[in-house]
């Protein structure tokens, strides 16, 4: 892995305002219900949020009575999540740490990795390590859920340019994501161009491995997961070419 991988600079407060602050309460509610259902959660259980960002899921889960551990490489994100948790009067055990190596000190009853926080490293072997950390975080018989792109559907309806605008506390931020696919390495290459309040411009690059459902199945199996299931959305519909996401559920073998 490179010394300064792209995700250490991409995930700043501008991206947090554009993509990590959840603006759709129905989508958040559906996410929480999906996780509670498939991770077999009961109040009081300990849940690991791998790549927790600003706590967009961790904090609502804590509000519902779960013990939440999490990690993220963005120190500013962890600080923001801790402040938000304090504002809501809940406790969360969040760490500024690298998800490729971090494992919670106490085994968890469930774990998840959400909003395409997987596939960033250059090699499959490195990406597999993140799944292995999720596996190691779990008690025997517990469940891990991964939210990833539905790659066949993404390629079928490929969008080279996506524009997003958000009214933030700093003012209006506009983001243009310009994408291409390297078919030899099967990586999605993106340029993130921001137009910030006051006229400032900012640009970042990213590169994510486009794992097909079959390849995800192989990686999950190598990591030790069994009883794999795939869904195409938060409402348990089967994974198809038209599915908006690829949601993978795996269990740590008893």
C-alpha positions in Angstrom: 0.0 0.0 0.0 1.3 3.5 -0.8 2.6 5.6 2.0 0.0 8.3 1.6 -3.1 6.6 0.0 -5.7 8.7 -1.7 -8.3 8.2 0.9 -6.3 10.1 3.6 -7.0 13.3 1.7 -10.3 12.6 -0.1 -12.3 12.3 3.1 -12.3 15.9 4.4 -15.1 18.0 5.9 -16.3 19.1 2.4 -17.0 15.4 1.4 -18.6 14.9 4.8 -21.1 17.7 4.2 -21.8 16.5 0.7 -22.1 12.7 1.2 -21.8 11.7 4.8 -24.5 13.9 6.4 -27.7 11.9 5.9 -30.4 14.1 4.5 -33.1 11.4 3.9 -34.6 10.1 7.1 -36.4 7.3 5.3 -33.2 6.0 3.9 -31.5 6.1 7.3 -34.5 4.3 8.9 -34.4 1.6 6.2 -30.6 1.2 6.7 -31.1 0.7 10.5 -33.9 -1.8 10.0 -31.9 -3.8 7.5 -28.9 -3.9 9.9 -31.0 -4.8 12.9 -32.7 -7.6 10.9 -29.7 -9.2 9.2 -27.2 -8.7 12.0 -29.8 -10.2 14.4 -29.4 -7.3 16.8 -30.9 -7.0 20.2 -30.6 -3.9 22.4 -27.5 -4.0 24.5 -25.4 -5.9 21.9 -22.0 -4.6 20.9 -21.7 -3.6 17.2 -18.6 -2.7 15.2 -18.9 0.0 12.6 -15.9 -0.4 10.4 -15.1 2.9 8.6 -17.6 4.8 10.7 -17.0 8.2 9.2 -18.8 11.0 11.1 -21.0 8.5 12.9 -24.0 8.7 10.6 -25.1 5.1 11.5 -23.1 4.6 14.7 -24.9 7.4 16.6 -28.5 6.4 15.6 -27.7 2.8 16.6 -26.4 4.0 20.0 -29.6 6.0 20.4 -31.5 2.7 19.9 -29.7 1.0 22.8 -26.7 -0.7 21.2 -23.1 -0.5 22.3 -21.2 0.8 19.2 -17.5 0.5 18.5 -16.1 2.0 15.4 -13.0 3.2 13.6 -12.1 5.7 10.9 -8.8 7.0 9.5 -10.1 10.6 9.5 -9.3 12.1 12.9 -11.6 15.0 12.1 -14.5 12.6 11.4 -14.0 10.8 14.7 -13.9 14.1 16.6 -17.0 15.2 14.9 -18.8 11.9 15.6 -17.8 12.1 19.3 -19.1 15.7 19.6 -22.4 14.7 17.9 -22.8 11.7 20.2 -22.2 13.9 23.2 -24.8 16.3 21.8 -27.3 13.5 21.6 -26.4 12.2 25.1 -25.2 8.7 23.9 -21.8 7.0 24.3 -19.9 5.5 21.4 -16.5 3.8 21.4 -14.9 5.4 18.3 -11.2 5.2 17.4 -9.0 7.1 15.0 -7.5 4.0 13.4 -6.9 2.2 10.1 -9.6 -0.3 9.2 -7.0 -2.5 7.5 -5.5 -3.2 10.8 -7.9 -2.2 13.6 -9.9 -4.8 15.6 -12.0 -3.8 18.7 -10.5 -4.8 22.0 -13.7 -6.7 22.9 -15.4 -9.2 20.5 -18.6 -7.8 19.0 -22.0 -9.3 18.4 -22.1 -7.9 14.8 -20.2 -5.8 12.4 -20.8 -3.8 9.2 -19.0 -1.7 6.6 -21.3 0.8 4.8 -21.4 3.2 1.9 -18.6 1.7 -0.3 -15.8 1.9 2.3 -14.1 -1.2 0.7 -11.9 -1.9 -2.3 -9.6 1.1 -1.9 -6.2 -0.7 -1.8 -4.3 -1.5 -4.9 -4.3 -5.3 -4.5 -7.0 -7.9 -3.7 -4.7 -9.2 -0.9 -4.7 -5.9 0.8 -8.5 -5.4 0.5 -9.0 -8.9 1.9 -7.2 -7.8 5.0 -10.1 -5.4 5.8 -12.6 -8.3 5.6 -10.3 -10.3 7.9 -10.3 -7.6 10.5 -14.1 -7.6 10.4 -14.1 -11.4 10.8 -11.7 -11.1 13.8 -13.9 -8.4 15.4 -16.8 -10.9 15.7 -17.9 -13.4 18.2 -18.3 -16.9 16.8 -21.7 -17.2 15.1 -22.0 -13.4 14.6 -22.8 -11.6 11.3 -21.0 -9.1 9.2 -22.7 -6.9 6.5 -21.0 -5.1 3.6 -22.6 -2.4 1.5 -20.9 -2.2 -1.9 -21.6 -1.1 -5.5 -23.6 -3.4 -7.7 -20.8 -3.5 -10.2 -22.7 -5.1 -13.1 -25.4 -2.5 -12.8 -22.9 0.3 -12.5 -21.2 -0.7 -15.7 -24.5 -1.2 -17.5 -25.7 2.3 -16.7 -22.3 4.0 -16.4 -22.4 7.7 -15.5 -19.2 9.5 -16.4 -20.3 12.7 -14.6 -22.4 13.2 -11.4 -23.0 16.6 -9.9 -24.2 17.2 -6.4 -25.0 20.4 -4.5 -25.5 20.9 -0.8 -26.4 24.0 1.3 -24.0 23.6 4.3 -23.2 25.7 7.4 -20.3 27.3 5.3 -22.6 28.0 2.3 -23.3 26.1 -0.9 -20.8 23.5 -1.9 -21.0 22.0 -5.4 -19.3 18.7 -6.3 -18.6 17.3 -9.7 -17.5 13.6 -9.8 -15.9 12.7 -13.2 -15.5 8.9 -13.5 -13.8 6.5 -15.8 -13.2 2.7 -15.7 -9.8 1.1 -16.2 -10.9 -2.2 -17.8 -7.5 -3.8 -17.4 -7.4 -3.4 -13.6 -11.2 -3.1 -13.1 -10.9 0.1 -11.1 -13.2 3.1 -10.9 -11.1 6.2 -11.3 -12.7 9.5 -10.1 -11.8 13.1 -10.0 -13.7 15.0 -7.3 -13.9 18.7 -8.2 -15.4 21.1 -5.6 -16.6 24.6 -6.0 -16.6 26.0 -2.5 -18.2 29.0 -0.9 -16.3 32.2 -1.8 -15.1 30.8 -5.2 -12.4 28.5 -4.0 -11.8 25.3 -6.0 -10.5 22.0 -4.7 -9.7 18.7 -6.5 -9.1 15.1 -5.3 -8.6 11.7 -7.0 -9.8 8.3 -6.0 -9.6 4.7 -7.2 -11.8 1.8 -6.1 -11.7 -1.8 -7.2 -14.8 -2.9 -9.0 -15.6 -6.3 -7.4 -18.3 -8.3 -9.0 -20.7 -10.2 -6.7 -18.8 -13.4 -7.6 -15.5 -11.9 -6.6 -17.0 -10.6 -3.3 -18.2 -14.1 -2.6 -14.6 -15.4 -3.1 -13.1 -12.8 -0.8 -15.7 -13.4 1.9 -15.0 -17.1 1.8 -11.2 -16.5 2.0 -11.8 -14.3 5.0 -13.6 -17.2 6.7 -17.2 -16.2 6.3 -19.9 -18.7 5.7 -23.7 -18.7 4.9 -23.3 -15.9 2.5 -26.4 -14.0 1.3 -26.7 -11.2 -1.3 -29.4 -8.5 -1.5 -30.0 -5.8 -4.0 -31.4 -3.1 -1.7 -32.4 -2.4 1.9 -35.8 -4.1 1.4 -34.3 -7.6 1.0 -35.0 -7.8 -2.7 -32.7 -10.2 -4.6 -29.6 -8.9 -6.3 -30.2 -8.4 -10.0 -28.6 -6.3 -12.8 -31.0 -3.4 -11.9 -30.3 -3.5 -8.2 -29.0 -0.1 -6.8 -26.5 -1.8 -4.3 -24.8 -5.1 -3.6 -25.4 -5.9 0.1 -23.4 -9.0 1.3 -24.1 -10.8 4.6 -21.7 -13.3 6.0 -21.4 -15.2 9.3 -18.4 -16.2 11.3 -18.5 -19.9 11.5 -19.4 -21.6 14.8 
